[in-house]
């Protein structure tokens, strides 16, 4: 059994061979039993006819049983009273069958003579002149017994042939049946890291093999996406970290190359700390997005008051707006309880308001609104009167590291990850994040929470 444990083809072959052998065994038993009962039924019919003929002859010539025998010379029979033989025919004597015969409840029996031949027997009690006669007849059954033995012998000798044919056929059919899996295994084995775009061929039969091929292709899709995310993460990280590392190295080299100057060292260290802080924020953002791409990231939803959470974020960021002499206003038009992943929602709102503060000029106004639209959705909107976003950039602003103006992003110390993180964070609560240009000048970022997220 351990030999077959590692091969599906061998296991299928064994099961197929055992099944065919079992079916043949049942078939052989049915054939043998049917043939045997057919022979017995025919023999008993003949015995009944013989018994009737002997009984009529005995009753018609009661004074002379010899006359009855002469009327039926070919039939072996006997007549007995009280289990004592009264008369046996010459044919019965030649057959050397002991009489009387103890038959079954229906009067039938099979006996072997002293010569070893088999006889089928029929016995019955016949009332005659106030007493009971027992009359028995016999038929040579040797040919039937031999036929049954030959049939059993043929059926038994067929077993090895059936096993051989079923095993060979099963092995061939299992190979044909499993050939699609072998093809898929070879093709899947050939798909390496640099050939992840290749896919398995899916047939048109819509059977289990096609479904397996589709599952493999879906797995390869996810694997290719993971590799693409890894490559993009590596490329983005190396690209984004190259500049601050180069700045830190240049600042350090410049500080060390000249004569000792405490003020110059202090300026260099301040700049190095700023670049280090920027790299820290960048790495934190990358790690957040990496966790976002994990399918096993659990959601921590809880019922919260939407206006209260939003007001708390606005109050925390108000000091940043005041530093730029901006006005940060909060409007509550609906007080709703919603199911949220609160920490992630707060992170998303911080990113949106932080972007508005960064890109809105001094004396500008930023407005945060909480409302409920006619479609029964809960909305949180962040309005600003900054420069807005040109049409050609609107489709890509939620991509990681995408910047409209590289110089402006560096001036605001942006990493290009804020909107990507915000959209993912809102998605954890089942919501969406969209951009809408503001009439005149400015931008509107709208968080929409579905009706199902609203508790009351």
SULTA-V665006 format. One record per helix or strand of 3 or more residues. SS is the DSSP state (H for helix, E for strand). FROM is the first residue (numbers start at 1). LEN is the number of residues. If there is no record, write none. Layout:
# SULTA-V665006
<<SS:FROM:LEN> <SS:FROM:LEN>>
This chain:
# SULTA-V665006
<<H:8:53> <H:65:7> <E:76:6> <E:84:5> <H:90:6> <E:108:5> <E:118:11> <E:131:10> <H:142:49> <H:193:3> <H:208:50> <H:262:31> <E:302:4> <H:306:18> <E:327:6> <E:337:4> <H:342:18> <E:365:8> <E:378:7> <H:391:3> <H:406:6> <H:418:11> <E:432:6> <E:443:7> <H:451:3>>
